[in-house]
């Protein structure tokens, strides 16, 4: 006879003297994994089916489209910036000299110009500095004369004009430096808002003929222009 609390209720009676064996309880039915068929006796919340191949394809295509649109937008921004810079150079008559006859003609004069630039000492005695700048201005005009003698094309003519302007501006500055001393200011000749000549000359040719930094440093407009455009 068994009682309601008897753990062996419903089990066959053990033989005389044997130890009764309790049958293990049926383990609970575990919920299925994502996309797995549920157990027949599982009564938990419904398990969603995984997306179909069509759905995965749609998700992938949408992601690729989004990446492509972002890339096109970024490319448009870059092209707009580059285009604006090119338009700005075009407005400033930016040139590039690669004419062989001109490059050959200026080789010697450019060497003379660079040697003269090495003699200009910043913060030197004003009269000594003025003398060195006058000598440099002569060599700058020599570069312009060499360009004119080599049948220059339009870009080369613009380069020559900048050398002539530089020579003239330096000659005027040397005179002010002799008269006013260290308080004299360099003034570059160019229309308001236009790229200073020494900025164009820094990037305007294939020749080894860059204006020395000590001369460029005389013009405060170079730093002002560069800080606003680069």
GUDRENSE-364391 format. One record per residue (C-alpha): residue number from 0; residue in three letters; y, x, z. Coordinates in steps of 0.001 Angstrom, whole numbers, plus 500000, padded with zeros to 6 digits. Each point is the difference from the previous one (the first is absolute). Layout:
BEGIN
@k->NUM | r->ALA | Y->Y | X->X | Z->Z
...
end
This chain:
BEGIN
@k->0 | r->UNK | Y->500000 | X->500000 | Z->500000
@k->1 | r->UNK | Y->503497 | X->501261 | Z->499156
@k->2 | r->UNK | Y->503436 | X->499307 | Z->501313
@k->3 | r->UNK | Y->503221 | X->499572 | Z->497999
@k->4 | r->UNK | Y->501011 | X->503560 | Z->500961
@k->5 | r->UNK | Y->496623 | X->501484 | Z->499143
@k->6 | r->UNK | Y->500563 | X->502853 | Z->497444
@k->7 | r->UNK | Y->496457 | X->499531 | Z->498696
@k->8 | r->UNK | Y->500395 | X->496317 | Z->499214
@k->9 | r->UNK | Y->498359 | X->499035 | Z->496714
@k->10 | r->UNK | Y->497896 | X->503192 | Z->499838
@k->11 | r->UNK | Y->496171 | X->500098 | Z->500244
@k->12 | r->UNK | Y->498725 | X->500498 | Z->503537
@k->13 | r->UNK | Y->498936 | X->503598 | Z->500610
@k->14 | r->UNK | Y->496429 | X->500788 | Z->500754
@k->15 | r->UNK | Y->499024 | X->500297 | Z->503610
@k->16 | r->UNK | Y->501399 | X->503242 | Z->501427
@k->17 | r->UNK | Y->502054 | X->500923 | Z->496876
@k->18 | r->UNK | Y->503720 | X->500662 | Z->500164
@k->19 | r->UNK | Y->501900 | X->497374 | Z->498047
@k->20 | r->UNK | Y->502041 | X->501406 | Z->497065
@k->21 | r->UNK | Y->503390 | X->498477 | Z->499281
@k->22 | r->UNK | Y->500735 | X->499536 | Z->496286
@k->23 | r->UNK | Y->503346 | X->501466 | Z->498909
@k->24 | r->UNK | Y->502704 | X->497538 | Z->499191
@k->25 | r->UNK | Y->500970 | X->499522 | Z->496353
@k->26 | r->UNK | Y->502936 | X->502372 | Z->499271
@k->27 | r->UNK | Y->503268 | X->498327 | Z->499047
@k->28 | r->UNK | Y->500748 | X->499725 | Z->496322
@k->29 | r->UNK | Y->502692 | X->502565 | Z->499079
@k->30 | r->UNK | Y->502848 | X->498946 | Z->497716
@k->31 | r->UNK | Y->499573 | X->501334 | Z->496465
@k->32 | r->UNK | Y->502054 | X->502833 | Z->498553
@k->33 | r->UNK | Y->502694 | X->499368 | Z->497412
@k->34 | r->UNK | Y->498323 | X->498657 | Z->496869
@k->35 | r->UNK | Y->496516 | X->499865 | Z->501604
@k->36 | r->UNK | Y->497934 | X->496830 | Z->499854
@k->37 | r->UNK | Y->500003 | X->498392 | Z->503476
@k->38 | r->UNK | Y->496823 | X->499477 | Z->502007
@k->39 | r->UNK | Y->498522 | X->496500 | Z->499634
@k->40 | r->UNK | Y->500618 | X->499387 | Z->503703
@k->41 | r->UNK | Y->503517 | X->501470 | Z->500060
@k->42 | r->UNK | Y->502493 | X->497340 | Z->501010
@k->43 | r->UNK | Y->503144 | X->502122 | Z->500371
@k->44 | r->UNK | Y->503160 | X->499842 | Z->497873
@k->45 | r->UNK | Y->499496 | X->500190 | Z->496231
@k->46 | r->UNK | Y->500000 | X->503471 | Z->498455
@k->47 | r->UNK | Y->502202 | X->500365 | Z->496877
@k->48 | r->UNK | Y->498461 | X->501267 | Z->496815
@k->49 | r->UNK | Y->501290 | X->503322 | Z->498593
@k->50 | r->UNK | Y->502451 | X->499842 | Z->497077
@k->51 | r->UNK | Y->498403 | X->499751 | Z->496612
@k->52 | r->UNK | Y->500276 | X->502740 | Z->497359
@k->53 | r->UNK | Y->502698 | X->497982 | Z->498287
@k->54 | r->UNK | Y->502012 | X->499908 | Z->503219
@k->55 | r->UNK | Y->499612 | X->503765 | Z->500501
@k->56 | r->UNK | Y->501108 | X->500569 | Z->496396
@k->57 | r->UNK | Y->503043 | X->497791 | Z->500514
@k->58 | r->UNK | Y->500953 | X->501868 | Z->503190
@k->59 | r->UNK | Y->499639 | X->503387 | Z->498274
@k->60 | r->UNK | Y->501983 | X->498897 | Z->496956
@k->61 | r->UNK | Y->502789 | X->498667 | Z->502217
@k->62 | r->UNK | Y->500197 | X->503284 | Z->501918
@k->63 | r->UNK | Y->500134 | X->502038 | Z->496791
@k->64 | r->UNK | Y->502726 | X->497744 | Z->498637
@k->65 | r->UNK | Y->502061 | X->500438 | Z->503159
@k->66 | r->UNK | Y->499645 | X->503801 | Z->499874
@k->67 | r->UNK | Y->501000 | X->499980 | Z->496332
@k->68 | r->UNK | Y->503119 | X->497919 | Z->500675
@k->69 | r->UNK | Y->501060 | X->502316 | Z->502829
@k->70 | r->UNK | Y->499479 | X->503019 | Z->497734
@k->71 | r->UNK | Y->502069 | X->498449 | Z->497204
@k->72 | r->UNK | Y->502795 | X->499219 | Z->502429
@k->73 | r->UNK | Y->500029 | X->503587 | Z->501314
@k->74 | r->UNK | Y->500015 | X->501363 | Z->496437
@k->75 | r->UNK | Y->502923 | X->497750 | Z->499123
@k->76 | r->UNK | Y->502003 | X->501293 | Z->502962
@k->77 | r->UNK | Y->499303 | X->503640 | Z->499023
@k->78 | r->UNK | Y->500979 | X->499398 | Z->496371
@k->79 | r->UNK | Y->503202 | X->498274 | Z->501094
@k->80 | r->UNK | Y->500966 | X->502966 | Z->502195
@k->81 | r->UNK | Y->499172 | X->502578 | Z->497313
@k->82 | r->UNK | Y->501765 | X->497945 | Z->497351
@k->83 | r->UNK | Y->503095 | X->499782 | Z->502169
@k->84 | r->UNK | Y->500058 | X->503769 | Z->500487
@k->85 | r->UNK | Y->499596 | X->500578 | Z->496257
@k->86 | r->UNK | Y->502797 | X->497542 | Z->499238
@k->87 | r->UNK | Y->502194 | X->501795 | Z->502499
@k->88 | r->UNK | Y->499345 | X->503350 | Z->498316
@k->89 | r->UNK | Y->500673 | X->498417 | Z->496610
@k->90 | r->UNK | Y->503344 | X->498638 | Z->501255
@k->91 | r->UNK | Y->500908 | X->503482 | Z->501211
@k->92 | r->UNK | Y->499177 | X->501574 | Z->496605
@k->93 | r->UNK | Y->497101 | X->501911 | Z->501501
@k->94 | r->UNK | Y->498683 | X->502576 | Z->497536
@k->95 | r->UNK | Y->497128 | X->502423 | Z->499651
@k->96 | r->UNK | Y->500333 | X->503191 | Z->497951
@k->97 | r->UNK | Y->496854 | X->501425 | Z->498409
@k->98 | r->UNK | Y->501510 | X->501143 | Z->496691
@k->99 | r->UNK | Y->498429 | X->503381 | Z->499246
@k->100 | r->UNK | Y->503017 | X->501533 | Z->498252
@k->101 | r->UNK | Y->502243 | X->499132 | Z->502951
@k->102 | r->UNK | Y->497547 | X->501247 | Z->502613
@k->103 | r->UNK | Y->499706 | X->503320 | Z->498181
@k->104 | r->UNK | Y->503768 | X->500310 | Z->499630
@k->105 | r->UNK | Y->500790 | X->499482 | Z->503682
@k->106 | r->UNK | Y->497380 | X->502395 | Z->501381
@k->107 | r->UNK | Y->502371 | X->502980 | Z->500325
@k->108 | r->UNK | Y->503097 | X->498022 | Z->501103
@k->109 | r->UNK | Y->497945 | X->498201 | Z->502636
@k->110 | r->UNK | Y->498887 | X->503324 | Z->501459
@k->111 | r->UNK | Y->503647 | X->501098 | Z->500186
@k->112 | r->UNK | Y->500900 | X->496713 | Z->501697
@k->113 | r->UNK | Y->497267 | X->500384 | Z->502631
@k->114 | r->UNK | Y->501073 | X->503586 | Z->500740
@k->115 | r->UNK | Y->503599 | X->498878 | Z->500417
@k->116 | r->UNK | Y->498883 | X->497204 | Z->502328
@k->117 | r->UNK | Y->498283 | X->502524 | Z->502258
@k->118 | r->UNK | Y->503399 | X->501615 | Z->500595
@k->119 | r->UNK | Y->501532 | X->496807 | Z->501396
@k->120 | r->UNK | Y->499822 | X->500087 | Z->503803
@k->121 | r->UNK | Y->500635 | X->496810 | Z->501923
@k->122 | r->UNK | Y->502560 | X->500410 | Z->502840
@k->123 | r->UNK | Y->501109 | X->503331 | Z->498559
@k->124 | r->UNK | Y->503650 | X->501029 | Z->500044
@k->125 | r->UNK | Y->501732 | X->497272 | Z->497933
@k->126 | r->UNK | Y->501523 | X->502429 | Z->497507
@k->127 | r->UNK | Y->496714 | X->501867 | Z->499485
@k->128 | r->UNK | Y->498163 | X->496733 | Z->499635
@k->129 | r->UNK | Y->502593 | X->498729 | Z->497520
@k->130 | r->UNK | Y->499576 | X->503144 | Z->497901
@k->131 | r->UNK | Y->496209 | X->499609 | Z->499973
@k->132 | r->UNK | Y->500299 | X->496337 | Z->499020
@k->133 | r->UNK | Y->502337 | X->500863 | Z->497109
@k->134 | r->UNK | Y->497457 | X->502510 | Z->498744
@k->135 | r->UNK | Y->497280 | X->497378 | Z->500263
@k->136 | r->UNK | Y->502142 | X->497478 | Z->498108
@k->137 | r->UNK | Y->500260 | X->502479 | Z->497114
@k->138 | r->UNK | Y->496203 | X->500270 | Z->499781
@k->139 | r->UNK | Y->499666 | X->496189 | Z->500146
@k->140 | r->UNK | Y->502291 | X->499754 | Z->496991
@k->141 | r->UNK | Y->497840 | X->502672 | Z->498351
@k->142 | r->UNK | Y->496971 | X->497671 | Z->500319
@k->143 | r->UNK | Y->502011 | X->497191 | Z->498407
@k->144 | r->UNK | Y->501038 | X->502285 | Z->497094
@k->145 | r->UNK | Y->496370 | X->501030 | Z->499437
@k->146 | r->UNK | Y->498931 | X->496370 | Z->499780
@k->147 | r->UNK | Y->502751 | X->499243 | Z->497502
@k->148 | r->UNK | Y->498814 | X->502869 | Z->497772
@k->149 | r->UNK | Y->496417 | X->498686 | Z->499728
@k->150 | r->UNK | Y->500586 | X->496809 | Z->497970
@k->151 | r->UNK | Y->499504 | X->497766 | Z->503067
@k->152 | r->UNK | Y->498619 | X->496462 | Z->499820
@k->153 | r->UNK | Y->501501 | X->497151 | Z->502034
@k->154 | r->UNK | Y->498267 | X->500899 | Z->503275
@k->155 | r->UNK | Y->500988 | X->503654 | Z->499617
@k->156 | r->UNK | Y->503610 | X->498992 | Z->499308
@k->157 | r->UNK | Y->500085 | X->498033 | Z->503246
@k->158 | r->UNK | Y->498566 | X->502988 | Z->501840
@k->159 | r->UNK | Y->502693 | X->502229 | Z->498460
@k->160 | r->UNK | Y->502711 | X->497539 | Z->501093
@k->161 | r->UNK | Y->498747 | X->500191 | Z->503588
@k->162 | r->UNK | Y->500163 | X->503808 | Z->499947
@k->163 | r->UNK | Y->503551 | X->499833 | Z->498666
@k->164 | r->UNK | Y->500949 | X->497494 | Z->502710
@k->165 | r->UNK | Y->498425 | X->502194 | Z->502675
@k->166 | r->UNK | Y->501897 | X->503060 | Z->498767
@k->167 | r->UNK | Y->503288 | X->498129 | Z->499996
@k->168 | r->UNK | Y->499465 | X->498470 | Z->503460
@k->169 | r->UNK | Y->499048 | X->503379 | Z->501485
@k->170 | r->UNK | Y->503053 | X->501700 | Z->498502
@k->171 | r->UNK | Y->502242 | X->497349 | Z->501562
@k->172 | r->UNK | Y->498210 | X->500325 | Z->503365
@k->173 | r->UNK | Y->500361 | X->503782 | Z->499975
@k->174 | r->UNK | Y->503761 | X->499582 | Z->499560
@k->175 | r->UNK | Y->500166 | X->497544 | Z->502927
@k->176 | r->UNK | Y->497869 | X->502325 | Z->502113
@k->177 | r->UNK | Y->502395 | X->502910 | Z->499385
@k->178 | r->UNK | Y->503012 | X->497864 | Z->500928
@k->179 | r->UNK | Y->498685 | X->497784 | Z->502841
@k->180 | r->UNK | Y->497266 | X->502215 | Z->501377
@k->181 | r->UNK | Y->496933 | X->498528 | Z->501676
@k->182 | r->UNK | Y->501548 | X->496527 | Z->500053
@k->183 | r->UNK | Y->499740 | X->499636 | Z->496226
@k->184 | r->UNK | Y->497724 | X->497217 | Z->498723
@k->185 | r->UNK | Y->497893 | X->500003 | Z->496854
@k->186 | r->UNK | Y->500564 | X->497036 | Z->497699
@k->187 | r->UNK | Y->497561 | X->499183 | Z->497222
@k->188 | r->UNK | Y->501282 | X->498394 | Z->496825
@k->189 | r->UNK | Y->498083 | X->496888 | Z->499021
@k->190 | r->UNK | Y->500663 | X->496251 | Z->499724
@k->191 | r->UNK | Y->499752 | X->498046 | Z->503264
@k->192 | r->UNK | Y->496420 | X->499025 | Z->500828
@k->193 | r->UNK | Y->498467 | X->502251 | Z->497342
@k->194 | r->UNK | Y->497335 | X->502553 | Z->500834
@k->195 | r->UNK | Y->501654 | X->503344 | Z->500890
@k->196 | r->UNK | Y->499529 | X->502686 | Z->497354
@k->197 | r->UNK | Y->498053 | X->502343 | Z->502298
@k->198 | r->UNK | Y->497471 | X->497230 | Z->500751
@k->199 | r->UNK | Y->499296 | X->499518 | Z->496278
@k->200 | r->UNK | Y->499855 | X->503740 | Z->499444
@k->201 | r->UNK | Y->497376 | X->500420 | Z->502746
@k->202 | r->UNK | Y->497481 | X->497958 | Z->498013
@k->203 | r->UNK | Y->501406 | X->500150 | Z->496491
@k->204 | r->UNK | Y->498168 | X->502829 | Z->498250
@k->205 | r->UNK | Y->496883 | X->502135 | Z->499682
@k->206 | r->UNK | Y->502098 | X->503174 | Z->500261
@k->207 | r->UNK | Y->499960 | X->502354 | Z->502964
@k->208 | r->UNK | Y->503678 | X->499257 | Z->500404
@k->209 | r->UNK | Y->500539 | X->498031 | Z->503195
@k->210 | r->UNK | Y->503386 | X->500069 | Z->501658
@k->211 | r->UNK | Y->499658 | X->502172 | Z->503140
@k->212 | r->UNK | Y->499819 | X->498088 | Z->503269
@k->213 | r->UNK | Y->503097 | X->501732 | Z->501357
@k->214 | r->UNK | Y->501999 | X->498446 | Z->497134
@k->215 | r->UNK | Y->498358 | X->496574 | Z->500368
@k->216 | r->UNK | Y->500882 | X->500036 | Z->503711
@k->217 | r->UNK | Y->503701 | X->500122 | Z->499131
@k->218 | r->UNK | Y->499920 | X->496426 | Z->498661
@k->219 | r->UNK | Y->499731 | X->497399 | Z->502822
@k->220 | r->UNK | Y->499373 | X->497252 | Z->497454
@k->221 | r->UNK | Y->496576 | X->501445 | Z->499173
@k->222 | r->UNK | Y->498674 | X->499306 | Z->503490
@k->223 | r->UNK | Y->501685 | X->496598 | Z->500082
@k->224 | r->UNK | Y->498512 | X->499038 | Z->496649
@k->225 | r->UNK | Y->496509 | X->501244 | Z->500824
@k->226 | r->UNK | Y->499912 | X->498261 | Z->503395
@k->227 | r->UNK | Y->500798 | X->496695 | Z->498311
@k->228 | r->UNK | Y->497570 | X->500297 | Z->497086
@k->229 | r->UNK | Y->496870 | X->501783 | Z->501301
end
